[in-house]
Amino acid sequence: MRGSIAVMISALTVIVLIAPPAHGGGRDTTYVVAECGRLRTTPARIEFGCTGGLYVDHLTWFRWHRFKAFGGGLFHMNDCHPNCAEGTYHTEWGHIWLRNRARCEPSGRFAFQHVRIRYEGKLLDRHRAAFGHLGCA
């Protein structure tokens, strides 16, 4: 009897320690604003600024940690010539780094706030880009 109770307590302890939180891992998971205000983890596409002027798709994530993420994909940038509505999209493969998690209100979820991009070649005469405050949903 005493052995059975000890086994049950041990089993329950293991379940509690390895089971994911019921609320979806809000404090351990870090998201990124990927689709114009929608928080996602490991998205296949990220649109920066909700204007369509710069976005990345075909994303493959090599690392997604709650404090930083690193991946690669195909970046698309509108040259806005003669204006953004009639501009041409140029593409280049590159890498993306996300960092600086911050809590989003009112959801309480964490989201990356800083992005750094390095293109394989040049995208509209740029080798890289960096900007902060991606915001929250």
Wavefront OBJ file of the C-alpha trace (Angstrom):
o trace
v 0.000 0.000 0.000
v 2.716 2.441 1.011
v 4.656 1.617 -2.198
v 1.581 2.266 -4.390
v 1.042 5.692 -2.857
v 4.684 6.598 -3.381
v 4.465 5.525 -7.047
v 1.284 7.600 -7.557
v 2.835 10.682 -5.969
v 5.960 10.273 -8.100
v 3.867 9.895 -11.267
v 1.762 12.988 -10.454
v 4.897 15.010 -9.728
v 6.358 14.067 -13.129
v 3.096 14.952 -14.913
v 2.918 18.361 -13.210
v 6.556 19.128 -14.035
v 6.392 18.222 -17.736
v 2.806 19.125 -18.637
v 2.353 22.380 -20.585
v 0.429 25.149 -18.826
v -3.323 25.106 -19.457
v -3.308 28.711 -20.708
v -1.062 27.927 -23.694
v 2.313 28.914 -22.279
v 1.704 32.673 -22.250
v 4.657 33.563 -20.023
v 7.077 31.078 -21.577
v 6.129 31.660 -25.204
v 7.222 34.689 -27.183
v 5.238 35.775 -30.232
v 5.813 38.175 -33.112
v 3.290 40.463 -34.809
v 3.135 38.645 -38.122
v -0.111 39.453 -39.881
v -0.930 43.074 -39.267
v -1.756 42.817 -35.590
v -1.952 39.057 -35.067
v 0.500 37.443 -32.681
v 2.090 34.232 -34.001
v 4.903 31.868 -33.104
v 7.155 30.600 -35.902
v 5.080 32.258 -38.653
v 5.643 31.388 -42.316
v 5.182 35.079 -43.238
v 5.734 38.413 -41.492
v 4.437 41.705 -42.862
v 6.301 44.665 -41.386
v 4.198 47.756 -40.755
v 0.897 46.512 -42.267
v 1.486 48.466 -45.485
v 2.748 45.629 -47.657
v 5.890 47.613 -48.447
v 8.178 45.058 -46.789
v 7.398 41.474 -45.953
v 9.101 38.109 -45.722
v 7.627 34.749 -46.645
v 8.872 31.189 -47.073
v 10.221 31.545 -43.527
v 12.146 28.677 -42.005
v 12.964 29.074 -38.321
v 16.302 27.640 -37.224
v 15.747 28.660 -33.603
v 12.733 29.983 -31.724
v 13.450 30.670 -28.099
v 11.502 32.877 -25.737
v 14.327 35.461 -25.739
v 15.407 35.348 -29.395
v 14.571 33.774 -32.723
v 16.552 33.222 -35.910
v 15.352 32.181 -39.355
v 15.596 32.685 -43.077
v 13.218 33.509 -45.882
v 12.452 35.480 -49.030
v 12.145 39.235 -48.464
v 9.946 41.415 -50.687
v 10.298 45.213 -50.831
v 8.238 47.680 -52.853
v 10.337 50.386 -54.533
v 7.279 52.734 -54.523
v 8.262 54.151 -57.913
v 6.432 56.217 -59.186
v 4.257 55.634 -56.102
v 3.651 52.699 -53.770
v 0.443 51.636 -55.509
v 2.280 51.317 -58.838
v 5.645 50.236 -57.443
v 7.574 47.077 -58.240
v 8.424 44.424 -55.686
v 12.049 43.321 -55.522
v 13.062 40.122 -53.737
v 16.140 38.742 -52.028
v 16.799 35.806 -49.723
v 18.014 36.680 -46.261
v 18.085 35.983 -42.547
v 16.028 37.441 -39.729
v 16.801 37.807 -36.024
v 14.133 38.697 -33.461
v 14.870 39.814 -29.888
v 13.819 42.095 -26.999
v 10.647 40.510 -25.734
v 8.116 42.740 -24.027
v 4.732 42.084 -22.445
v 1.749 43.101 -24.548
v -1.325 44.500 -22.870
v -4.117 43.589 -22.361
v -3.318 39.995 -23.441
v -0.321 39.628 -21.129
v 1.542 37.728 -23.865
v 5.159 38.448 -24.729
v 6.169 39.605 -28.216
v 9.509 40.346 -29.858
v 10.088 44.075 -30.305
v 13.279 44.278 -32.384
v 14.132 42.808 -35.785
v 17.413 42.636 -37.656
v 17.590 41.521 -41.295
v 20.607 40.624 -43.405
v 20.094 39.972 -47.109
v 22.171 37.427 -49.034
v 22.819 40.060 -51.706
v 21.321 43.531 -52.009
v 17.682 44.452 -51.795
v 17.163 47.943 -53.242
v 20.833 48.768 -52.560
v 20.673 47.548 -48.946
v 22.594 44.675 -47.402
v 20.759 44.830 -44.104
v 17.999 46.470 -42.148
v 17.207 46.822 -38.464
v 14.298 48.363 -36.674
v 12.737 48.225 -33.279
v 9.322 48.350 -31.741
v 7.436 45.823 -33.795
v 4.621 46.430 -31.369
v 1.901 44.227 -30.004
v -1.361 42.986 -31.420
l 1 2 3 4 5 6 7 8 9 10 11 12 13 14 15 16 17 18 19 20 21 22 23 24 25 26 27 28 29 30 31 32 33 34 35 36 37 38 39 40 41 42 43 44 45 46 47 48 49 50 51 52 53 54 55 56 57 58 59 60 61 62 63 64 65 66 67 68 69 70 71 72 73 74 75 76 77 78 79 80 81 82 83 84 85 86 87 88 89 90 91 92 93 94 95 96 97 98 99 100 101 102 103 104 105 106 107 108 109 110 111 112 113 114 115 116 117 118 119 120 121 122 123 124 125 126 127 128 129 130 131 132 133 134 135 136 137
